[in-house]
Amino acid sequence: MTSAIDTSTRPGSTSMTPQGAPGSTYRLEGEFREVAAIGAFPDGIRFLSECAATVVSEMPGNLKTRSGRVSMDVNGFVLPLDGSPMPSSASIATPGFDFPDLDFRLIGSAYIRSTEPRQSHLDGAAVSIEGWVNFESGELEVEARPL
């Protein structure tokens, strides 16, 4: 495995390292590939997924625009947004279950991989994520913070 050290940042900066730098928040937009529902509860669904995402911005107090592609292994929990119905536990447990075309609130964690040199500081990072997802369209928008 090859590691790269960013020597352009000063000590005490908020640049994320694989262990994560407290205070950094990344806004990511992406698309889910495959989703596996692994548990149904009255108020939400636990799932696993892989996601291709774009780093839209970094927010360590002020907005720094970034761009670059990463992939994420997501372990999450979704809840319907206010007023939206939750699929029944029986329908979720049925083989071939398809999520409805709804936006769900998403909370969870992710493991990030990157092969782009500009995003090497994110490669191997474990982050908490919060945002929304639509499983029908695959659209995802989350804020990620180092764990």
N, C-alpha and C positions, 0 to 999 in steps of 0.2 A: 504494500500500500504506500502511495506517495502522499506526503503532506506538504502543504504550502503555508508559509507564514507571511502575513500581510505586514510589511515593514513600513507602510505608509501611514499607519495609525499610531498615535501617541499612546503611552501608557495611561490607563484610566479612561480611554475612549469607550464608546458604547458599541463598538464593532463586535458582532457575535462570534464566538469561538465554538468548537464542537461541544464544549461543556455549557455554553450559553452565557451571555452577558446580561446581568439583570438590567432592566430598564428598556431594552430594545424590544420593539414590536414591529412585526412585518405583516403587511397586508398582502394576501395571496389570492389570486383568482385562478380557477382551474376547472377541470372536468374529471369526473369520476369515470373509471374504466369499468370495473366489475364491482358489485356490491354484494356482500353476503350478510344477511340478517342473522344474528347469532343469539338473539334473545328479545322477547316481546314482554313488555310490561304495560300496565293500564295507562301510564302516562308517556311512554316512549319506546323506542326500539334501539337496541345495541347492534352495532354492525362493524364489519371490517371492510376495508376497501383500499385500492390503489388509486392514486390520483396524479395526474400531470398538472402542474401549476406554474403560473408566472408570478414572480415577485414584483408587485406593483410599487410598493414603497416601504421605506424603513422609517419608523417614528421613534427617535430617542428624545422627544421633547419638541423637536421641529421636524418638519417633513423633508426627507431626502428621497428624491425619486431614484428608484433602482429598476432594473429590468433584468430578466434572466429566467431560464426555465429550470425547474426542479421537479423531482418526483417525490411523492409522500406515501408512506404506508400509514393509513388512518385507522385508529381504533376509536370509535365515536358512539355518541348517544344522541338521537334526534327526538325532538318534541314538536308536535304540530304548533304552528303559529296560532295566535288567538282566533277562535272561531272555526278553525279547521278541524274536521273529524280525524280521529286516530283510527288506522286500520285495526281490525279485530285481531286478537292473538291467534285465533284459528286460521284466519286468512294468511297471516304472516308465516305460520308454520306449514302452509301448503306448498309442496314443491312447485317451483316455477312462479312463486309470488313476485309480482311487479309492484313497486311502489307507485302510489298515485301521483299525478302531475300537480304536486303542491310544494310550496316552499316550507322547509322544516328548519327550525332552530337547531344548530349543531354545536355540541360541546364535546371535547375529547382531547386526544393526544395524537401526535404524528412523529414519525421518524423521517427525516429529510435526506435525500440524496441529490447530489449535483455533480455534473461533469464539466460545467462551465467554469473556467478560471475565475471569472468575476464573482461567482457564487460559491467559491471554495470554502468560505467561512461558514456556510450553511451545511456543507457535506458532513453527515453523521450527527447532525443536531437533533435532539429530542425536544419537542415543543408542545405546549398546550395550545389548543385551537378553540376558537369560538366564532360563530358566524351563522351562515345559513347555507342550505343545499337544496337543490331540486333534483331528485333521483331520476325523474323521467327525462329531463333535458341533460342531466349530468352537471349542470352549473353549480359552482361552489365559490363562495367568497368568505374568507376567514381572516381573523387576526391571529398571528402566531407569536407566542412568547416563549423564550427559552425556559426549560425546566431546571 
